[in-house]
Amino acid sequence: MKYLLLPVFILSEWILSAQNLVPNPGFDDIVDCPFECGQIYLAEPWVSATNSSPDLLNECSPHPFLQVPYAGTNFDSYQLPRSGSGYAFIITYYSGMVGSGAVGFYGLSEYIEVPLKEVLVHNTQYYIEFFVSPDITPMSFWGYTEPPALTLTDTFVYKEFNAMEVLPLEPVIEERVIIKDTVGWTRISGCYTAKGTEKFAIIGNFRSQTETLIEAIMPSYPDRCFYYIEDVLIMPFDPLPDTLLLCDKMPVKINAGFLDATYLWNTGETDSIITIFDIGIYTVEAFMENCILRDTVVVIDPEEVPGFPADTLICRDEPLRLSPPILGEYHWSDGSEENHLIVSSSGFYEVTVTNECGEFIFFTEVEVKDCACNVFIPNAFSPNGDGVNDFLEAFVGCDFDYQIKKFGVFDRWGGQVYSSSNGETIKWNGTARGKDVPVGVYVWVLEYEVFRNGVSERRTEKGDVLILR
């Protein structure tokens, strides 16, 4: 590797910010005031995931049961917004009879669904939370249930429900506890590592009637439970860059600040911001209410990076990928500005990388050769002692160093009649166990290693040979 450094300026602090991927998370941006039940769609882009009718509640509603803070199913329902002017409202459990107008006719639970602002990134950690409060009052009190859960899907979900059905989806965030706080808001939260295809979030009860946790205090009929839902958040935890440059060995601050987390670095520090003085690997753990998030940064000295390979040989059918070892803006000698260059012909290659530490120039010389090794083994020999073609020998010609690892000859039943290994001279006289083998065709197998640019590559050649006498 070769490079030149041209200093430009120094970075003193590194901060990355994350965004909530849930649009309209508090259901406050509405296209119209709700005036009847089942109008969650007015809080765009939220919709119902089934043929049930989840509600939108807001201060501006003219309907007495939809007007915050007195909104709910009971005359004495009351809940202040956690933020903004409204919230969503769904039924999560119902044990009534099936029939026209009965909630159970449209399933056990209602579900609200929203498209995310962007597709989740594979193997990235996400923190997910939303807040709930049960609509249980002295006027309508039978008991408590577990809260709704949240799942993520690759595609939009809509299902026409029959009685007591639930969506057959596995929740990614679920707290299987009984919620009894009817005054405040209870946080439902957790961490999730993405598959990389998730595009939609759905909130509801994904447990069947028999699976749902219930604590009945004053049993009535029908038993039912409604939940207010507020402030839905899905946020990636990726506060640190993958790689950070220590310019001119000057210290740099990194900030892992994330919501209301507490922190522990592998250095023992517990603040969200630490100062880096040396190269190395730095890992932070962010402790949330129900889970731990982790991120890592590799800090390098740009003057000590290993960089490009030394001037090298490549095979004609094996292109070389050149990638600068540091991030920045790239300008290659051929005019391209990608973060890598595929090389398939001989020549001199150079790239200039510009970043916060300055300009770095990396270059290397590449020579392309035909890497095929020529293996010659006669297709016949006559081990009859006349001094002509009495032995089977192998001849290998390579442009690179090589070593024969193993050579074997086999009869038509697969029995081995000759072998040599680890550099032994290949010279077979047509005998096996001290006796002449029969005239006929035999199969040979040659295994050898080729060494290029300090790397070994194992290869195998096969063929057949005829014994004559």
C-alpha positions as CSV (number, residue, x, y, z in Angstrom):
1,M,0.0,0.0,0.0
2,K,1.2,3.5,-0.8
3,Y,-0.4,6.8,0.0
4,L,0.3,10.5,0.4
5,L,-1.3,12.9,2.9
6,L,-2.3,16.5,2.2
7,P,-3.8,18.0,5.4
8,V,-6.9,20.2,5.1
9,F,-8.9,20.5,8.4
10,I,-9.8,18.7,11.6
11,L,-13.1,17.3,13.0
12,S,-13.6,17.9,16.7
13,E,-16.9,16.2,17.4
14,W,-19.0,13.5,15.8
15,I,-22.8,13.4,16.1
16,L,-25.3,11.3,14.3
17,S,-29.1,11.9,14.7
18,A,-31.9,9.4,14.3
19,Q,-35.5,10.0,13.4
20,N,-38.8,8.4,14.3
21,L,-39.8,6.2,11.4
22,V,-43.5,6.3,12.3
23,P,-45.4,9.1,10.6
24,N,-48.0,11.0,12.6
25,P,-46.9,9.1,15.8
26,G,-49.3,10.9,18.1
27,F,-52.3,10.9,15.8
28,D,-52.5,14.7,16.0
29,D,-52.1,15.6,12.3
30,I,-55.6,15.1,11.0
31,V,-57.4,15.9,7.7
32,D,-60.7,16.6,9.6
33,C,-62.1,16.4,13.1
34,P,-63.6,13.0,13.8
35,F,-67.4,13.1,14.0
36,E,-68.3,9.4,14.3
37,C,-66.7,6.1,15.3
38,G,-64.2,4.2,13.1
39,Q,-62.4,7.3,11.6
40,I,-58.8,6.4,12.4
41,Y,-58.1,7.1,8.7
42,L,-58.5,10.8,9.4
43,A,-55.0,10.7,11.1
44,E,-53.2,9.9,7.8
45,P,-51.5,7.6,7.0
46,W,-53.0,5.4,9.8
47,V,-55.7,3.0,8.8
48,S,-57.5,-0.1,10.1
49,A,-55.9,-3.4,9.2
50,T,-59.3,-5.3,9.3
51,N,-63.0,-4.6,8.7
52,S,-63.3,-3.5,12.3
53,S,-63.6,0.2,13.2
54,P,-60.7,1.7,15.4
55,D,-61.4,5.2,16.5
56,L,-59.7,8.6,16.3
57,L,-60.2,10.8,19.4
58,N,-59.4,14.5,19.3
59,E,-60.1,17.7,21.2
60,C,-61.8,19.2,18.1
61,S,-64.4,16.4,17.8
62,P,-68.1,17.5,18.1
63,H,-69.0,13.9,19.2
64,P,-69.2,13.6,23.1
65,F,-67.6,10.2,23.1
66,L,-64.8,11.2,20.7
67,Q,-63.9,14.6,22.3
68,V,-60.7,14.5,24.3
69,P,-60.2,14.4,27.3
70,Y,-63.7,12.9,27.9
71,A,-63.5,10.5,25.0
72,G,-64.1,6.8,25.4
73,T,-66.9,4.2,25.7
74,N,-68.3,5.3,29.0
75,F,-70.0,8.4,30.2
76,D,-67.3,8.8,32.8
77,S,-64.3,8.1,30.5
78,Y,-61.5,10.5,30.9
79,Q,-57.9,10.6,29.6
80,L,-55.6,13.6,29.0
81,P,-53.4,13.3,25.9
82,R,-49.8,12.5,26.6
83,S,-48.9,14.9,23.8
84,G,-50.8,17.0,21.2
85,S,-54.5,17.0,21.0
86,G,-55.6,13.4,20.5
87,Y,-54.9,9.7,20.4
88,A,-56.1,6.4,18.9
89,F,-58.6,4.1,20.5
90,I,-59.1,0.4,19.9
91,I,-60.8,-2.6,21.5
92,T,-58.4,-5.3,22.4
93,Y,-60.7,-7.9,24.0
94,Y,-64.4,-8.8,23.6
95,S,-66.3,-11.9,24.9
96,G,-69.8,-10.9,23.6
97,M,-72.1,-13.0,21.4
98,V,-71.7,-12.9,17.7
99,G,-74.3,-10.9,15.9
100,S,-75.2,-7.9,13.9
101,G,-73.7,-4.8,15.6
102,A,-71.7,-6.8,18.1
103,V,-68.0,-5.9,18.3
104,G,-67.1,-9.6,18.4
105,F,-68.7,-10.0,14.9
106,Y,-65.6,-8.2,13.6
107,G,-63.0,-10.1,15.5
108,L,-61.5,-10.2,19.0
109,S,-59.4,-7.0,18.6
110,E,-59.1,-4.0,16.4
111,Y,-55.8,-3.2,14.7
112,I,-54.3,0.1,13.4
113,E,-51.7,0.1,10.7
114,V,-49.2,2.6,9.3
115,P,-46.5,2.5,6.6
116,L,-43.0,3.4,7.9
117,K,-41.1,6.3,6.5
118,E,-38.4,4.0,5.2
119,V,-37.7,0.2,5.0
120,L,-35.8,-1.0,8.1
121,V,-32.1,-1.8,7.5
122,H,-30.9,-5.3,7.8
123,N,-29.2,-6.2,11.1
124,T,-29.7,-2.7,12.5
125,Q,-31.1,-2.4,16.0
126,Y,-34.3,-0.4,16.5
127,Y,-35.9,0.9,19.7
128,I,-39.7,0.6,19.6
129,E,-42.2,2.2,22.1
130,F,-45.7,3.3,22.3
131,F,-47.9,4.4,25.2
132,V,-51.3,2.9,26.3
133,S,-54.0,3.5,28.9
134,P,-57.0,1.2,29.5
135,D,-60.5,2.9,29.3
136,I,-61.8,1.3,32.5
137,T,-64.0,3.5,34.8
138,P,-66.1,3.0,37.9
139,M,-69.2,3.0,35.7
140,S,-67.9,0.2,33.5
141,F,-65.5,-2.0,35.4
142,W,-65.2,-5.8,35.0
143,G,-61.4,-6.3,35.2
144,Y,-58.1,-5.8,33.5
145,T,-56.3,-7.3,30.4
146,E,-52.8,-7.2,28.9
147,P,-52.0,-4.2,26.6
148,P,-51.9,-4.3,22.8
149,A,-48.7,-5.4,21.1
150,L,-46.9,-4.2,17.9
151,T,-45.7,-6.2,14.9
152,L,-43.8,-5.3,11.7
153,T,-44.7,-6.6,8.3
154,D,-43.1,-6.6,4.8
155,T,-46.4,-5.9,3.0
156,F,-49.6,-4.0,3.7
157,V,-52.1,-6.2,5.7
158,Y,-55.9,-6.1,5.4
159,K,-58.2,-9.0,6.5
160,E,-62.0,-9.4,6.6
161,F,-62.7,-10.8,10.1
162,N,-65.1,-13.4,11.2
163,A,-66.2,-13.5,14.9
164,M,-63.4,-13.6,17.5
165,E,-60.6,-13.8,14.9
166,V,-57.2,-12.3,15.5
167,L,-54.5,-11.4,13.0
168,P,-52.2,-14.4,12.6
169,L,-49.0,-12.4,13.1
170,E,-46.2,-12.6,15.7
171,P,-45.6,-9.5,17.7
172,V,-42.1,-8.1,17.9
173,I,-42.9,-5.9,20.9
174,E,-45.2,-7.3,23.5
175,E,-45.5,-7.0,27.3
176,R,-47.5,-9.8,28.8
177,V,-48.5,-8.1,31.9
178,I,-51.9,-6.8,33.3
179,I,-52.2,-3.0,33.0
180,K,-54.1,-1.4,35.9
181,D,-53.0,2.2,35.6
182,T,-56.1,4.0,34.1
183,V,-54.9,7.5,35.0
184,G,-51.4,7.7,33.5
185,W,-49.8,6.4,30.3
186,T,-47.9,3.1,30.4
187,R,-44.9,2.7,28.1
188,I,-44.8,-0.5,26.0
189,S,-41.2,-0.9,24.7
190,G,-38.4,-3.1,23.5
191,C,-35.5,-3.6,21.1
192,Y,-35.7,-5.2,17.7
193,T,-33.0,-6.3,15.2
194,A,-34.4,-5.8,11.6
195,K,-34.5,-8.4,8.8
196,G,-34.3,-5.5,6.4
197,T,-37.7,-5.9,4.7
198,E,-40.1,-4.4,7.2
199,K,-42.3,-1.6,5.8
200,F,-45.4,-1.5,8.0
201,A,-46.3,-1.4,11.7
202,I,-49.5,-2.8,13.2
203,I,-50.8,-2.4,16.8
204,G,-53.4,-4.7,18.3
205,N,-53.9,-7.8,20.4
206,F,-52.4,-10.8,18.6
207,R,-53.5,-13.3,21.2
208,S,-56.6,-15.4,21.0
209,Q,-59.4,-15.1,23.6
210,T,-58.0,-18.0,25.6
211,E,-54.4,-16.8,25.4
212,T,-55.2,-13.1,26.4
213,L,-54.2,-12.4,30.0
214,I,-57.3,-11.3,32.0
215,E,-57.8,-10.4,35.6
216,A,-61.6,-10.3,36.2
217,I,-62.7,-8.2,39.2
218,M,-66.4,-7.8,38.7
219,P,-67.4,-10.2,35.9
220,S,-70.0,-8.9,33.5
221,Y,-71.3,-9.7,30.1
222,P,-69.9,-9.0,27.7
223,D,-66.4,-8.7,29.0
224,R,-64.5,-6.1,27.0
225,C,-61.4,-3.9,27.1
226,F,-60.6,-0.7,25.2
227,Y,-57.1,1.0,25.1
228,Y,-56.0,4.5,24.3
229,I,-52.8,4.6,22.2
230,E,-50.3,7.4,22.0
231,D,-46.9,8.4,20.7
232,V,-45.7,5.4,18.6
233,L,-41.9,5.4,18.0
234,I,-39.6,3.2,15.9
235,M,-36.1,4.6,15.9
236,P,-32.8,3.1,14.7
237,F,-30.0,2.9,17.2
238,D,-26.9,3.7,15.1
239,P,-25.4,6.8,16.7
240,L,-21.8,6.0,16.0
241,P,-20.0,5.9,12.6
242,D,-18.6,2.5,11.6
243,T,-15.2,4.1,11.3
244,L,-13.8,7.3,12.7
245,L,-10.5,9.1,11.8
246,L,-8.2,10.5,14.4
247,C,-6.9,13.4,12.5
248,D,-3.3,14.4,13.3
249,K,-3.7,12.4,16.5
250,M,-6.1,15.2,17.8
251,P,-8.8,14.0,20.3
252,V,-12.3,13.7,19.0
253,K,-15.7,13.6,20.8
254,I,-18.3,11.0,20.0
255,N,-21.9,11.2,21.0
256,A,-24.1,8.1,21.6
257,G,-27.0,10.2,23.0
258,F,-30.3,8.4,22.5
259,L,-33.6,9.3,24.1
260,D,-33.6,8.7,27.9
261,A,-31.0,5.9,27.9
262,T,-28.2,5.4,30.4
263,Y,-24.8,4.4,29.1
264,L,-21.8,2.1,29.6
265,W,-18.8,2.3,27.4
266,N,-16.1,-0.5,27.2
267,T,-13.8,2.2,28.6
268,G,-15.9,2.3,31.8
269,E,-17.3,5.7,31.1
270,T,-21.0,6.3,31.7
271,D,-21.8,9.6,29.9
272,S,-23.4,9.7,26.4
273,I,-20.4,11.7,25.1
274,I,-16.8,10.5,25.5
275,T,-13.5,11.9,24.2
276,I,-11.3,9.6,22.1
277,F,-7.6,10.0,22.4
278,D,-6.3,6.8,20.9
279,I,-7.1,4.4,18.0
280,G,-9.0,1.3,18.9
281,I,-12.5,-0.2,19.1
282,Y,-15.1,1.6,21.2
283,T,-18.4,0.0,22.1
284,V,-21.4,1.6,23.9
285,E,-24.3,0.0,25.6
286,A,-27.5,2.1,25.9
287,F,-29.8,0.8,28.6
288,M,-33.5,1.4,27.9
289,E,-36.4,0.5,30.1
290,N,-36.8,-3.1,28.8
291,C,-33.7,-3.8,26.7
292,I,-30.1,-2.9,25.8
293,L,-28.9,-1.4,22.6
294,R,-25.3,-1.6,21.4
295,D,-23.1,0.2,18.8
296,T,-19.4,0.1,18.0
297,V,-17.0,2.5,16.2
298,V,-13.5,1.6,15.0
299,V,-11.1,4.6,15.5
300,I,-8.1,4.6,13.2
301,D,-5.2,6.9,12.4
302,P,-5.4,7.7,8.7
303,E,-1.6,7.8,8.4
304,E,-1.4,4.2,9.6
305,V,-4.1,2.4,7.6
306,P,-3.0,-0.7,5.7
307,G,-4.7,0.5,2.5
308,F,-4.2,-0.8,-1.0
309,P,-2.3,-4.0,-1.7
310,A,1.3,-3.7,-2.8
311,D,2.0,-3.8,-6.5
312,T,0.4,-7.1,-7.4
313,L,-0.3,-9.8,-10.0
314,I,-3.9,-10.8,-10.8
315,C,-5.3,-13.5,-13.0
316,R,-7.0,-12.6,-16.3
317,D,-10.3,-14.1,-15.2
318,E,-10.1,-12.8,-11.6
319,P,-10.7,-9.0,-11.4
320,L,-9.3,-7.1,-8.4
321,R,-11.5,-4.8,-6.3
322,L,-9.6,-1.8,-5.1
323,S,-11.3,0.0,-2.1
324,P,-9.7,2.8,-0.2
325,P,-9.3,2.0,3.5
326,I,-10.9,5.3,4.7
327,L,-14.1,7.1,4.0
328,G,-14.5,10.4,2.1
329,E,-15.1,11.7,-1.4
330,Y,-13.3,9.6,-4.0
331,H,-11.6,10.6,-7.3
332,W,-10.0,7.8,-9.3
333,S,-7.4,8.2,-12.0
334,D,-9.9,7.1,-14.6
335,G,-12.4,9.8,-13.5
336,S,-14.8,7.6,-11.6
337,E,-16.0,8.7,-8.1
338,E,-17.3,5.4,-6.6
339,N,-16.0,4.0,-3.3
340,H,-14.3,1.2,-5.2
341,L,-12.8,0.3,-8.6
342,I,-12.9,-3.1,-10.4
343,V,-9.5,-3.7,-12.1
344,S,-9.2,-6.3,-14.9
345,S,-6.3,-5.0,-16.9
346,S,-2.6,-4.1,-16.3
347,G,-1.8,-0.5,-15.3
348,F,-1.2,2.1,-12.6
349,Y,-4.3,2.9,-10.5
350,E,-4.6,5.9,-8.2
351,V,-7.4,7.4,-6.0
352,T,-7.6,10.6,-4.1
353,V,-9.7,10.5,-0.9
354,T,-10.8,13.8,0.6
355,N,-12.3,13.8,4.1
356,E,-12.2,15.8,7.4
357,C,-8.5,14.9,7.9
358,G,-7.3,16.0,4.5
359,E,-6.5,14.5,1.2
360,F,-5.1,11.0,0.9
361,I,-3.6,9.5,-2.3
362,F,-3.5,5.7,-2.7
363,F,-1.9,4.0,-5.6
364,T,-0.8,0.6,-6.8
365,E,0.5,-1.1,-10.0
366,V,-1.4,-4.1,-11.3
367,E,-0.1,-6.7,-13.7
368,V,-2.5,-9.2,-15.3
369,K,-1.3,-12.7,-16.2
370,D,-2.8,-15.9,-17.5
371,C,-2.9,-17.9,-14.3
372,A,-3.7,-21.3,-15.8
373,C,-1.2,-24.0,-14.8
374,N,-0.3,-26.4,-17.6
375,V,-0.6,-30.0,-16.3
376,F,0.8,-32.7,-18.6
377,I,0.4,-36.4,-17.8
378,P,0.7,-38.9,-20.7
379,N,-2.4,-40.6,-21.8
380,A,-0.6,-44.0,-22.1
381,F,2.6,-45.7,-21.1
382,S,4.1,-49.3,-21.4
383,P,5.8,-50.5,-18.2
384,N,7.4,-53.5,-19.8
385,G,11.1,-52.8,-18.9
386,D,12.3,-51.9,-22.4
387,G,13.4,-48.5,-21.2
388,V,10.8,-46.6,-23.2
389,N,7.8,-45.1,-21.5
390,D,8.2,-47.4,-18.6
391,F,6.9,-44.9,-16.0
392,L,3.9,-42.6,-15.6
393,E,5.1,-39.1,-14.6
394,A,3.4,-35.7,-14.1
395,F,4.7,-32.4,-15.5
396,V,3.3,-29.0,-14.2
397,G,4.1,-25.6,-15.6
398,C,2.9,-22.5,-13.7
399,D,3.7,-18.7,-13.7
400,F,3.6,-18.9,-9.9
401,D,5.0,-21.1,-7.2
402,Y,3.2,-24.3,-6.7
403,Q,3.3,-27.5,-4.7
404,I,1.9,-30.9,-5.5
405,K,-0.1,-32.1,-2.5
406,K,-1.4,-35.4,-3.7
407,F,-1.5,-37.7,-6.8
408,G,-3.4,-40.9,-7.1
409,V,-4.2,-43.6,-9.7
410,F,-7.4,-45.6,-9.5
411,D,-8.8,-48.7,-11.3
412,R,-12.2,-48.9,-12.8
413,W,-13.8,-50.0,-9.5
414,G,-12.3,-47.0,-7.6
415,G,-9.5,-49.0,-6.0
416,Q,-6.3,-47.0,-5.5
417,V,-3.3,-48.6,-7.2
418,Y,-0.8,-45.8,-6.7
419,S,-0.4,-42.6,-4.6
420,S,2.2,-39.9,-3.7
421,S,1.8,-36.9,-1.5
422,N,3.4,-33.7,-0.1
423,G,5.9,-33.1,-2.8
424,E,7.0,-36.7,-3.4
425,T,8.2,-37.4,-7.0
426,I,5.5,-38.8,-9.1
427,K,6.8,-41.9,-10.9
428,W,4.6,-44.9,-11.2
429,N,5.9,-48.2,-12.7
430,G,2.5,-49.8,-13.3
431,T,2.5,-52.0,-10.2
432,A,0.4,-52.3,-7.1
433,R,1.5,-54.2,-4.0
434,G,4.5,-55.5,-5.9
435,K,2.6,-56.9,-8.8
436,D,1.9,-55.7,-12.3
437,V,-1.6,-54.2,-12.7
438,P,-3.7,-55.5,-15.7
439,V,-3.6,-53.8,-19.0
440,G,-6.4,-51.2,-19.3
441,V,-7.6,-47.7,-18.6
442,Y,-6.9,-46.1,-15.2
443,V,-8.0,-42.7,-13.7
444,W,-5.6,-40.3,-12.2
445,V,-6.3,-37.3,-9.8
446,L,-3.8,-34.5,-9.1
447,E,-4.2,-32.0,-6.3
448,Y,-1.8,-29.0,-6.0
449,E,-1.5,-25.6,-4.5
450,V,-0.7,-22.3,-6.3
451,F,0.8,-19.4,-4.4
452,R,-0.1,-15.9,-5.5
453,N,0.4,-12.6,-3.6
454,G,1.0,-14.5,-0.4
455,V,-2.3,-16.5,-0.8
456,S,-2.6,-20.2,-1.6
457,E,-5.2,-21.7,-3.9
458,R,-5.9,-25.4,-4.1
459,R,-6.6,-26.9,-7.5
460,T,-7.6,-30.4,-8.8
461,E,-6.9,-31.9,-12.2
462,K,-8.3,-35.3,-13.4
463,G,-7.7,-37.6,-16.4
464,D,-7.1,-41.2,-17.6
465,V,-4.2,-43.2,-18.7
466,L,-3.9,-46.4,-20.7
467,I,-1.5,-49.1,-19.7
468,L,0.0,-51.2,-22.5
469,R,2.5,-54.0,-22.2
